[in-house]
C-alpha cells in the first residue's frame, strides 16, 4: 500500500479532496493517482481506495453515506433476507444526486434500485451502529431493528452509551424492545423466536445448559425446549436428533424450527408453541 493509499485508509477508505489537501496532497498528485489506478474518484471532490466496500463507493457517488440495513451489513450485523438493495442517507437539502454506478448520470430511482433517506448522515461514509438501528426501525420496522440490536450486542459492537443513543434516536415505542435485547441471541433467527415468545406471552430462558447435551436456544417452563436453526449455520441433523433424543429421554419435549419456518410460516410456529403450552408440555 502506497503512502497516499495509507492516508486514504486512515479516513476509512474514502476521503474528500479538502481532507487530503490538509495533509499536503494536491490536485496534481490526486489526478495522477486516479490515472494510475491507485485511487478511484467516485464523485467530484472524493477519492477512495479500489478496495473500499462497493456500497461505500456507490453511496459517495450518489451523494451521501451508507445507511440503514446496508450499513448494518457493512458493520457485520445479522441482516434478514431478502435484502432490498442499497440504502443511502443524504442531507435534507442535497442536490445533484447521481447514479450509484456512474457519477455522470443523474439519479433516477425508476432505473436505479436504491432507498434514499433524507436525513443528515452521522458520518461521512458509513453511519454508526446506533444511527443504523434507529433508521432501520423507521424503514424496516421494529423486528428488523431488534434483530440488528441483538446482533450488535452479541458481537460486542455496542455498549451502554450506544444503547442509550439508540433510545434517544428511535421512537419511544422501541424502548420496550431495547430493554428486552440481550447478547444471548447467536443469530437473527433466535431474535425472531424471542419476539414470537414475547408476543405469545410465554416466559422463557435463553441459552440453557444441559449436562451431556450442551446449550439449547430456549427453555420454556420446566419441560419444553425450543431450538431454532439459523440460515447461516446449518445444523448437523444427526447430532440434532441425538440431542433431541437425549432430552426426550429426560422428559423434555423438543420443538425445532428452521429459519424458513420462522420467516415464512410464522402462524404455524406460533400455533405449535401454543399447542405445547395448552397440552401442558411446559409443566
C-alpha positions, 0 to 999 in steps of 0.5 A, a space after each residue: 500500500 502506497 503512502 497516499 493509499 495509507 492516508 486514504 485508509 486512515 479516513 476509512 477508505 474514502 476521503 474528500 479532496 479538502 481532507 487530503 489537501 490538509 495533509 499536503 496532497 494536491 490536485 496534481 498528485 490526486 489526478 495522477 493517482 486516479 490515472 494510475 489506478 491507485 485511487 478511484 474518484 467516485 464523485 467530484 471532490 472524493 477519492 477512495 481506495 479500489 478496495 473500499 466496500 462497493 456500497 461505500 463507493 456507490 453511496 459517495 457517488 450518489 451523494 451521501 453515506 451508507 445507511 440503514 440495513 446496508 450499513 448494518 451489513 457493512 458493520 457485520 450485523 445479522 441482516 434478514 433476507 431478502 435484502 432490498 438493495 442499497 440504502 443511502 442517507 443524504 442531507 435534507 437539502 442535497 442536490 445533484 444526486 447521481 447514479 450509484 454506478 456512474 457519477 455522470 448520470 443523474 439519479 433516477 430511482 425508476 432505473 436505479 434500485 436504491 432507498 434514499 433517506 433524507 436525513 443528515 448522515 452521522 458520518 461521512 461514509 458509513 453511519 454508526 451502529 446506533 444511527 443504523 438501528 434507529 433508521 432501520 426501525 423507521 424503514 424496516 420496522 421494529 423486528 428488523 431493528 431488534 434483530 440488528 440490536 441483538 446482533 450488535 450486542 452479541 458481537 460486542 459492537 455496542 455498549 451502554 452509551 450506544 444503547 442509550 443513543 439508540 433510545 434517544 434516536 428511535 421512537 419511544 415505542 422501541 424502548 420496550 424492545 431495547 430493554 428486552 435485547 440481550 447478547 444471548 441471541 447467536 443469530 437473527 433467527 433466535 431474535 425472531 423466536 424471542 419476539 414470537 415468545 414475547 408476543 405469545 406471552 410465554 416466559 422463557 430462558 435463553 441459552 440453557 445448559 444441559 449436562 451431556 447435551 450442551 446449550 439449547 436456544 430456549 427453555 420454556 417452563 420446566 419441560 419444553 425446549 425450543 431450538 431454532 436453526 439459523 440460515 447461516 449455520 446449518 445444523 448437523 441433523 444427526 447430532 440434532 436428533 441425538 440431542 433431541 433424543 437425549 432430552 426426550 429421554 429426560 422428559 423434555 419435549 423438543 420443538 425445532 424450527 428452521 429459519 424458513 419456518 420462522 420467516 415464512 410460516 410464522 402462524 404455524 410456529 406460533 400455533 405449535 408453541 401454543 399447542 405445547 403450552 395448552 397440552 401442558 408440555 411446559 409443566 
